[in-house]
Amino acid sequence: METNVDLRKIWNKQKIETPKVEILYTKANKLKSRSFLKLIVVNIALLLTITFIGFIWYYYQPELVTTKIGIILTILATIIFLLPFNKQFSLLTKNKTEPNSKEYLQQLIKLKEIQVYEQNTMLSIYFIILSLGIGLYMFEYVSKMTITWGIITYAITILWFAINWFYLRPKAITKQNAKLNKLLVEFEKLNNQMND
Amino acid sequence: MNFETIYKTYWQKVFRLCMGYANDTDAAKDLAQETFIKVWKQLPKFRNESSIGTWIFRIASNTCLRQIQKDNKMPKSELPLDIKDQIIDTNIEKDIQFLYHCISELQEVERIIISLELEDMNQKEIAEIVGLSEGNVRVKIHRIKEKLTQKFKKNGN
């Protein structure tokens, strides 16, 4: 070593007892089953929604094509909402061999950027399709009501969509983006250190 | 190489790297543990594209670099209690503490590079782990060591 302070000697003085390997196995299995459970729960929720909507279709035998389109759009919206969740899993497990740190940081940045895009775009698409689906679905049943009740029903529904679109959606997006952007800034910072 | 041999051979080394990065015993243990969980999971896929050491240290450095993300996600209290009892280091010697302190004042990537260097990895291996050119690594190590030596001298060592 060219310096007169022997850093390596100091460094090697740090000794710690190696924890039992069994503890690691337990933790690993716990983590594994937990993330697997999350995936299952989400997909069961998706399946249940689709089954429920399918059941309505089968049981009430809608006559108008608008109702059927409405049902399909609602299912589509649910799938769109849950798609990014499943895809995230595959992005994380796809890596075969461990990349070097520079590549790794770039992958993380890319992943975060995809997430920001998905949250902004997908959430909006989800809201539009879902609103459209429900609106169309209702038409058949509302058309059987009196005009006044029909207008009231649609007015309430539209009000509810408006609250979602103008209040809840931007709020959800801002909250998610704040978290992701903070991470993005940190990863960019690390990435820049590589190029110093 | 089976996992338990790897675990026994590399735990200390990985722990020291994490300690260099985090300068906090509990955080370093968490990071080392996370590294080995990943090693355990990925070992069947490991095809000797690099030496096993390089591969493990890649996982360790990446785990450290991703730590910012984990901070929001995983509560620290998740460690089983009995790990705590196995630690003998409550009074780490002063000069080690000072070394960790100096390293913690460096940039994150520099912390990893110097920890690997102190762990006796050669510059080619460090370059492979971090993803920089060998020349770049050499320059960085030189700069970092100068900084550290300065600090030690100032401190009166």
Interface residues (C-beta under 8 A of the other chain):
Chain A: E2 T3 N4 V5 L7 R8 I10 W11 N12 K13 Q14 K15 I16 E17 T18 P19 V21 I23 L24 Y25 T26 K27 A28 L31 K96 T97 E98 P99 N100 S101 K102 E103 Y104 L105 L108 K179 L183 E186 F187 L190 Q193 M194 D196
Chain B: F3 E4 Y7 K8 W11 Q12 F15 R16 M19 G20 T25 K29 Q33 F36 I37 K38 W40 K41 Q42 K45 F46 R47 E49 S50 W55 R58 I59 S61 N62 L65 R66 I68 Q69 N72 P80 D82 I83 Q86 I87 I88 D89 I92 E93 D95 I96 L99 Q107 E108 V109 E110 I112 L118 E119 D120 E128 I129 V130 G131 L132 K145 E146 L148 T149 F152 K153 N157
